[in-house]
């Protein structure tokens, strides 16, 4: 297989076991800052995916709430394949703390009463949301938190 520029294109998606959280890469800036990118995989690639309204809502909820648990979050972005998210943090290489941060954030999703920024002023597709779907995704991910450290099928 030819090495690709995009890290996830070099990952054998047939050998992973979702859900998992893995360090997908790092980038060091000119002044020494390091950005850590995590693959936060909710669904098994090519077997299942998140439906868009639920994915959209959990993205809003997680992107807003994760920043309550860390000021080192750079971005939380959904994967186009609808199987997970990329979490980018700066100068924070403590994997166990990342897992705690994600767990707290997903717990926030479970108890949310509304989707933040779910309106035409703050969102580019405000009609496509599902709080209930987002909460179900969060519950499913939390139920398997003991599996998050294992990326590959044994």
C-alpha positions, 0 to 999 in steps of 0.5 A, a space after each residue: 500500500 502506498 503511504 498517503 499524506 492523510 494519517 487515517 488513510 494509512 490506517 487499516 480500517 478492517 483491523 480496528 475495533 470501535 469504539 476506541 480513542 487513539 493518538 492519530 498524530 502530533 504536530 510541533 509548531 515553530 515555537 515548541 507547541 505540540 498539537 495532539 490529534 486523537 481519533 475518537 471512533 464511535 462506530 465500526 468502520 464500514 459496518 455502521 455509522 452515525 446518522 447525520 442529525 444525531 452526529 450533528 447534534 453530538 458534535 455541537 454538544 461535545 464541541 461546546 462542552 469539552 471546553 468546560 473540561 479543558 482549555 487546551 482543546 483546539 478543535 473537535 471535528 466529525 469524520 466524513 465517514 460518520 464513524 467518529 471525531 477528531 479531537 485536537 488539543 495543544 500541549 496536552 499529551 496525557 492520554 488518560 486525562 483525554 479519556 476522562 475529558 471525553 467521559 465527562 463531555 459525554 456525560 454532559 451530552 446525556 443530561 443536556 436539555 437542548 443542543 447549543 447553537 441549534 438555530 439558523 443564526 449560529 448553525 449552517 443546517 439548523 434543521 438537521 439535529 436530534 438531541 435524542 439521537 446524540 444522547 443515545 450515541 453518548 450512552 452507547 459510547 459511555 457503555 463501552 468506555 472500558 474498550 476505548 484503549 483497545 484499537 485493534 482486533 486481537 
